[in-house]
């Protein structure tokens, strides 16, 4: 069974919507799994985990949206069609989950 994490920073306004979005994506893809919420507090944690901002969607230790940005305790932006936002689109999470499943 895959392990899922939602990595966040304190006071991230997207934490609760991100958790709901990840759970909905898993359900729509028929993937059974619990989501563990991991709150990061120190830059050392961000460096050690390769954390590229809040929220980060992690499956089996892999970021569903790999980034070349340096690890940091910061907000994260996602491409959303014609712009950017604090959350990815559900279809993009589902596509990343399908890709991950085909890689394993």
Secondary structure, DSSP 8 states (H G I E B T S, - for coil): ---EEEEEETT-TTHHHHHHHHHHHHHHTT----EEEEEE-SHHHHHHHT--SBSEEEETTEESS---S---SSB--EEETTEEESS--HHHHHHHHHHHHHH-
